Amino acid sequence: MTPRVLRVGTRGSALALAQSNAVATAVAAAAQCEYTLVPIRTEGDVNRAPLATIGGTGVFVAAVRDALVADRVDLVVHSFKDLPVDPAPGLRLGAVPRRENTSDALCSHGIELDQLRVGARVGTGSPRRAGQLLRLRPDISVVPIRGNVDTRLARVAPDDLDAVLLATAGLRRLGKEASITQQLTAPQFLPAPAQGALSVECRADVDDALASALGTLDDPAARRTALAERAVLRELEAGCSAPVSALGLLDPETGILTLVARITTPDGTGEITVQATGPADDDRTAEAIGTAAARDLLVRGAGRLVDGLGSSAGSSR
């Protein structure tokens, strides 16, 4: 049965706490129980090396998942884009709530991208953002950065950075929309797979009552588009920090999902964009659309554009 006090595992950052608190409030209301947040430190919180060198954003996930498997918490909330694409043994996807804005945001004290000075210094820790940014503005300089949202925003200063790139969703969830100068949107700028979506994980043997409570949060459109986008990463054998972007749109009337996927070199000199479309009646058919898009990327040379993509998949086709 659902515990009297629902234990919700979360990282300790302001964004993670805000996301987890919103989900926990809704689940606890549906389950008619109390909840408590259980902060968990992860490797990504401790190790300040660039994400690309320590395993990508998946380093923020392992310790939280371990706590769930060990029954120290009852569910965990992730930014879906940060999850490794391979499923975790003993866990299941309990819900994908309604998705937030999927775009990236330029934060620059009022100066839009096409108005930034030649040689402007723009901070981001994402190879995907760096590549698309340099594709649009090859005359600027990308500066690798890490840190929480406030730390990154504080670096936009006369003696440091001209701008930083962050996810619009995170800024909105923290009530920092005023920091956004410009939303960078499709088709010029595509988000990370599942950007703006949350993933609520529970144990595979979750009881019916908690599963039902989680089901009240699940948004089919958010779930299927996010899963389709993440299937691109899985088929490419790419990590969540790879320069891969994807955006799916589900037509609510026809059930047709249209997915645009892109691979961009981190220096912006090469780019391949494809589109795949099909019916997305459930998780499996949604993921098949992402798989088709990834295979099209490989056929068009994604593996040659960025080393290591689709290495074993490409050898079998």
JOKA-V517667 format. One record per residue. N is the residue number from 1. PHI is phi in radians with two decimals (* if undefined). Layout:
n = {N	N}
phi = {PHI	PHI}
This chain:
n = {1	2	3	4	5	6	7	8	9	10	11	12	13	14	15	16	17	18	19	20	21	22	23	24	25	26	27	28	29	30	31	32	33	34	35	36	37	38	39	40	41	42	43	44	45	46	47	48	49	50	51	52	53	54	55	56	57	58	59	60	61	62	63	64	65	66	67	68	69	70	71	72	73	74	75	76	77	78	79	80	81	82	83	84	85	86	87	88	89	90	91	92	93	94	95	96	97	98	99	100	101	102	103	104	105	106	107	108	109	110	111	112	113	114	115	116	117	118	119	120	121	122	123	124	125	126	127	128	129	130	131	132	133	134	135	136	137	138	139	140	141	142	143	144	145	146	147	148	149	150	151	152	153	154	155	156	157	158	159	160	161	162	163	164	165	166	167	168	169	170	171	172	173	174	175	176	177	178	179	180	181	182	183	184	185	186	187	188	189	190	191	192	193	194	195	196	197	198	199	200	201	202	203	204	205	206	207	208	209	210	211	212	213	214	215	216	217	218	219	220	221	222	223	224	225	226	227	228	229	230	231	232	233	234	235	236	237	238	239	240	241	242	243	244	245	246	247	248	249	250	251	252	253	254	255	256	257	258	259	260	261	262	263	264	265	266	267	268	269	270	271	272	273	274	275	276	277	278	279	280	281	282	283	284	285	286	287	288	289	290	291	292	293	294	295	296	297	298	299	300	301	302	303	304	305	306	307	308	309	310	311	312	313	314	315	316	317}
phi = {*	-1.09	-1.09	-1.08	-2.12	-1.34	-1.67	-1.98	-1.37	-2.74	-1.17	-1.64	-1.21	-1.04	-1.17	-1.07	-1.14	-1.12	-1.13	-1.16	-1.13	-1.12	-1.18	-1.06	-1.04	-1.21	-1.16	-1.09	-1.14	-1.18	-1.53	0.99	-2.51	-1.56	-2.51	-2.42	-1.53	-2.04	-1.18	-2.33	-1.46	-2.03	-1.02	-1.13	-1.34	-1.62	-1.52	-1.67	-1.17	-0.96	-1.00	-1.08	-1.62	-2.09	1.92	1.32	-1.19	-1.06	-1.18	-1.50	-1.90	-0.96	-1.14	-1.18	-1.14	-1.04	-1.12	-1.22	-1.07	-1.40	1.14	-1.50	-2.42	-1.76	-2.76	-2.34	-2.07	-2.16	-1.23	-1.02	-1.16	-1.53	-1.33	-1.00	-1.32	-1.35	-1.14	-1.63	-0.97	1.49	-2.10	-2.47	-1.39	-1.44	-2.91	-2.15	-1.15	-0.90	-1.42	-1.44	-0.92	-1.60	-1.36	-1.60	-2.15	-1.62	-1.98	-2.61	0.99	1.67	-1.80	-1.31	-0.98	-1.30	-1.81	-1.07	-1.13	-1.06	1.47	-0.98	-1.74	-2.07	-1.63	-2.84	-1.75	-1.84	-1.03	-1.11	-1.13	-1.05	-1.10	-1.21	-1.09	-1.23	-1.12	-1.48	-2.38	-1.17	-1.63	-1.83	-2.03	-1.61	-1.97	-1.13	-2.41	-2.43	2.12	-1.31	-1.03	-1.10	-1.08	-1.21	-1.08	-1.17	-1.38	-1.38	-2.65	-0.96	-1.73	-2.38	-1.92	-1.42	-2.88	-2.32	-1.91	-2.42	-1.34	-1.00	-1.02	-1.11	-1.12	-1.16	-1.15	-1.65	1.25	-1.96	-1.03	-1.12	-1.37	-1.43	-1.49	-2.68	-1.51	-1.67	-2.11	-1.15	-1.54	-1.17	-2.34	-1.76	-1.40	-1.17	-0.93	1.24	-1.08	1.55	-1.77	-1.87	-2.07	-1.87	-1.81	-2.41	-1.26	-1.08	-1.65	-0.95	-1.29	-1.06	-1.14	-1.22	-1.04	-1.15	-1.11	-1.11	-1.07	-1.21	-1.58	-1.21	-1.92	-1.00	-1.14	-1.10	-1.09	-1.25	-1.17	-1.12	-1.16	-1.09	-1.13	-1.23	-1.13	-1.08	-1.06	-1.09	-1.20	-1.38	0.99	-1.89	-1.42	-1.28	-1.82	-1.24	-1.36	-1.98	-2.23	-2.80	-2.53	-1.89	-2.22	-1.84	-1.33	-1.18	-1.49	-1.73	1.31	-1.51	-1.84	-1.91	-2.12	-1.92	-2.20	-2.55	-2.11	-2.29	-1.14	-1.03	-1.59	1.37	-1.48	-2.40	-2.75	-2.29	-2.20	-2.32	-2.37	-2.34	-2.42	3.13	-1.23	-2.15	-1.44	-2.76	-1.04	-1.12	-1.23	-1.12	-1.13	-1.10	-1.19	-1.13	-1.08	-1.11	-1.12	-1.11	-1.12	-1.13	-1.03	-1.14	-1.05	-1.48	1.84	-1.05	-1.15	-1.44	-1.26	-2.24	-1.01	1.61	-1.33	1.03	-1.05	-1.43	-1.13	-1.15	-1.29	-1.76	-2.22}
